[in-house]
Amino acid sequence: MDKNLITKANNPDINYIFFDYYDTVIHRRVHPLQPFIMWAKQIKQEFGLMISSKDLYRERRKSIHLLSAALGVSESEISYEKVIRKIYETLIESEAINRKTSFELFLEKSFEADYQSESSIQYVNKKTLDTLKFLKKEGYKIYCVSDFHSDEVFMKRLLSFHGIDRFYDKVFVSAAQNASKENKGRIFKVILEKERISPKEVLMVGDNPKSDVEHAKLHGIESHYLKRNWYKMRQKLQFIIFSLRFNFI
């Protein structure tokens, strides 16, 4: 267990522990963009698209970028449905998908393809999970707070997949809240207001020194920084391999 985290949480004012998801409790075996490629392959096969999986992946990345610029928000703050709708409309316009295919069906299959892709490449950080379990047993309210491209239903499915959903009281995801940690910690403000929590009651735990630490402090929230140097080095290597494999450099 993380004794330093437990010591920091042992503050009479602290009642809530906000845990980041990726590279905090859960890790990916591949680069974070790899699931998008897996999604693209599944969707191409599902609908018999007249477009390569690589181009479909690129269309998704392009759609996210364009929506981010148009809406003036960070990429992780865009709702999942808006992104998938933009992709769908592009496929319809280019006749890459059968026009009889409804958006509702495309959204449903996209959601499932994303879930299958994400869940297949994740594993639990045992040390962090043991600490989370201990804190839960001690009576703290545990919230999952993640910058992620899908919604809270999706995240709850992932937590259930790993068998850890019972340790969380609530889940907040940036794309569902239209607010993120990376964008000046806007999601912290949303949660504090919705839950009527004082920032002095909260301890944020995460691996990102800016989103999880600096931006939490902007809202008066204390934080515990998890150094993930090895994982970050591995992720850089994974990106090089990913880029070379799919010719994205």
Solvent accessible surface area in square Angstrom, and as a share of the most:
residue,aa,sasa,rsa
1,M,110,0.49
2,D,20,0.11
3,K,163,0.69
4,N,114,0.58
5,L,1,0.01
6,I,36,0.18
7,T,98,0.57
8,K,83,0.35
9,A,0,0.00
10,N,119,0.61
11,N,66,0.34
12,P,132,0.83
13,D,82,0.42
14,I,13,0.07
15,N,70,0.36
16,Y,41,0.15
17,I,0,0.00
18,F,0,0.00
19,F,0,0.00
20,D,12,0.06
21,Y,0,0.00
22,Y,27,0.10
23,D,24,0.13
24,T,0,0.00
25,V,0,0.00
26,I,0,0.00
27,H,0,0.00
28,R,31,0.11
29,R,128,0.47
30,V,43,0.24
31,H,24,0.11
32,P,37,0.23
33,L,40,0.20
34,Q,22,0.10
35,P,1,0.01
36,F,13,0.05
37,I,3,0.01
38,M,48,0.21
39,W,0,0.00
40,A,0,0.00
41,K,96,0.41
42,Q,65,0.29
43,I,2,0.01
44,K,70,0.30
45,Q,156,0.69
46,E,94,0.42
47,F,36,0.15
48,G,53,0.51
49,L,4,0.02
50,M,159,0.71
51,I,40,0.20
52,S,52,0.34
53,S,23,0.15
54,K,59,0.25
55,D,64,0.33
56,L,0,0.00
57,Y,11,0.04
58,R,104,0.38
59,E,29,0.13
60,R,2,0.01
61,R,74,0.27
62,K,115,0.49
63,S,0,0.00
64,I,9,0.04
65,H,112,0.50
66,L,77,0.38
67,L,27,0.14
68,S,18,0.12
69,A,76,0.59
70,A,85,0.66
71,L,84,0.42
72,G,66,0.63
73,V,44,0.25
74,S,25,0.16
75,E,63,0.28
76,S,17,0.11
77,E,3,0.01
78,I,3,0.01
79,S,27,0.18
80,Y,14,0.05
81,E,84,0.38
82,K,101,0.43
83,V,9,0.05
84,I,0,0.00
85,R,97,0.35
86,K,62,0.26
87,I,0,0.00
88,Y,29,0.11
89,E,92,0.41
90,T,45,0.26
91,L,1,0.00
92,I,29,0.15
93,E,139,0.62
94,S,72,0.47
95,E,118,0.53
96,A,6,0.05
97,I,8,0.04
98,N,94,0.48
99,R,145,0.53
100,K,188,0.80
101,T,17,0.10
102,S,50,0.33
103,F,17,0.07
104,E,119,0.53
105,L,73,0.36
106,F,0,0.00
107,L,41,0.20
108,E,107,0.48
109,K,65,0.27
110,S,0,0.00
111,F,36,0.15
112,E,64,0.29
113,A,5,0.04
114,D,1,0.01
115,Y,22,0.09
116,Q,82,0.37
117,S,0,0.00
118,E,2,0.01
119,S,7,0.04
120,S,64,0.42
121,I,16,0.08
122,Q,7,0.03
123,Y,58,0.22
124,V,43,0.24
125,N,16,0.08
126,K,148,0.63
127,K,115,0.49
128,T,7,0.04
129,L,18,0.09
130,D,40,0.21
131,T,0,0.00
132,L,0,0.00
133,K,75,0.32
134,F,68,0.28
135,L,2,0.01
136,K,56,0.24
137,K,176,0.75
138,E,105,0.47
139,G,60,0.57
140,Y,35,0.13
141,K,97,0.41
142,I,0,0.00
143,Y,9,0.03
144,C,1,0.00
145,V,0,0.00
146,S,1,0.01
147,D,39,0.20
148,F,8,0.03
149,H,35,0.16
150,S,0,0.00
151,D,45,0.23
152,E,35,0.16
153,V,96,0.55
154,F,0,0.00
155,M,0,0.00
156,K,106,0.45
157,R,80,0.29
158,L,0,0.00
159,L,2,0.01
160,S,61,0.40
161,F,107,0.45
162,H,35,0.15
163,G,32,0.31
164,I,3,0.02
165,D,64,0.33
166,R,163,0.59
167,F,25,0.10
168,Y,22,0.08
169,D,55,0.28
170,K,90,0.38
171,V,14,0.08
172,F,14,0.06
173,V,0,0.00
174,S,0,0.00
175,A,2,0.01
176,A,41,0.32
177,Q,28,0.13
178,N,77,0.40
179,A,1,0.00
180,S,0,0.00
181,K,5,0.02
182,E,79,0.35
183,N,41,0.21
184,K,141,0.60
185,G,0,0.00
186,R,99,0.36
187,I,0,0.00
188,F,0,0.00
189,K,107,0.45
190,V,36,0.21
191,I,0,0.00
192,L,19,0.10
193,E,111,0.50
194,K,123,0.52
195,E,43,0.19
196,R,224,0.82
197,I,12,0.06
198,S,48,0.31
199,P,42,0.26
200,K,153,0.65
201,E,44,0.20
202,V,0,0.00
203,L,0,0.00
204,M,0,0.00
205,V,0,0.00
206,G,0,0.00
207,D,11,0.06
208,N,60,0.31
209,P,73,0.46
210,K,114,0.48
211,S,11,0.07
212,D,2,0.01
213,V,26,0.15
214,E,91,0.41
215,H,11,0.05
216,A,0,0.00
217,K,112,0.48
218,L,112,0.56
219,H,45,0.20
220,G,47,0.45
221,I,2,0.01
222,E,83,0.37
223,S,5,0.03
224,H,17,0.08
225,Y,74,0.28
226,L,13,0.07
227,K,146,0.62
228,R,27,0.10
229,N,95,0.49
230,W,158,0.56
231,Y,48,0.18
232,K,68,0.29
233,M,135,0.60
234,R,55,0.20
235,Q,55,0.24
236,K,145,0.61
237,L,103,0.51
238,Q,26,0.11
239,F,94,0.39
240,I,87,0.44
241,I,98,0.50
242,F,9,0.04
243,S,1,0.01
244,L,113,0.56
245,R,156,0.57
246,F,19,0.08
247,N,106,0.54
248,F,53,0.22
249,I,150,0.76
